[in-house]
């Protein structure tokens, strides 16, 4: 499977969660370098544009992503 096309600009992939390297590694492997189409950040960026992705939105925060998408 290909990596997410948003990796170069994704703040989550680029150094978020430095204080939890093991958790960050697992999440990046699952969402950023795996099934990125279910990533909450990816989904919001696709529908609302990259600048509209909250900085603190985590890849697995699908409930929050759904709220953002339904409010748009």
C-alpha positions in Angstrom: 0.0 0.0 0.0 1.2 3.5 -0.8 2.0 6.2 1.7 -0.5 9.0 2.3 0.0 11.9 -0.2 -0.3 14.4 2.6 2.8 13.2 4.5 5.0 16.1 3.6 2.7 18.7 5.2 1.0 16.6 7.9 1.9 17.9 11.3 1.0 14.6 12.9 3.4 12.7 10.7 6.1 15.3 11.2 6.9 15.3 14.9 3.6 15.3 16.7 3.7 12.9 19.7 7.5 13.1 20.1 6.9 12.3 23.8 5.3 9.0 22.9 7.5 7.5 20.2 6.1 4.0 20.3 2.5 5.1 20.1 3.4 7.6 17.3 5.2 4.9 15.4 2.3 2.5 15.5 -0.2 5.2 14.5 2.0 6.4 11.7 2.4 2.8 10.5 -1.3 2.2 10.6 -2.7 5.4 9.2 0.1 7.3 7.4 1.8 4.3 5.8 -1.1 2.0 5.7 -4.8 2.6 5.4 -4.6 6.4 5.2 -8.1 6.8 3.7 -9.6 6.1 7.1 -7.3 8.7 8.8 -9.4 11.4 10.3 -6.9 14.1 9.3 -6.8 12.8 5.7 -10.6 12.7 5.4 -11.0 16.3 6.7 -8.2 17.6 4.5 -9.8 15.9 1.4 -13.3 17.4 2.1 -12.5 20.8 3.7 -8.9 21.5 2.6 -5.6 21.2 4.5 -5.8 24.5 6.3 -9.1 23.4 7.9 -7.6 20.4 9.6 -7.3 21.2 13.4 -3.7 20.9 14.6 -4.8 18.6 17.4 -6.9 16.2 15.3 -5.4 12.7 15.6 -5.7 10.1 12.9 -7.9 7.9 14.9 -10.3 10.7 16.0 -13.0 9.7 13.6 -15.9 11.0 15.8 -14.5 14.5 15.8 -13.8 14.3 12.0 -17.4 13.3 11.4 -18.6 16.3 13.4 -16.3 18.6 11.4 -17.5 17.1 8.1 -21.2 17.2 8.9 -20.9 20.8 10.0 -19.5 21.8 6.7 
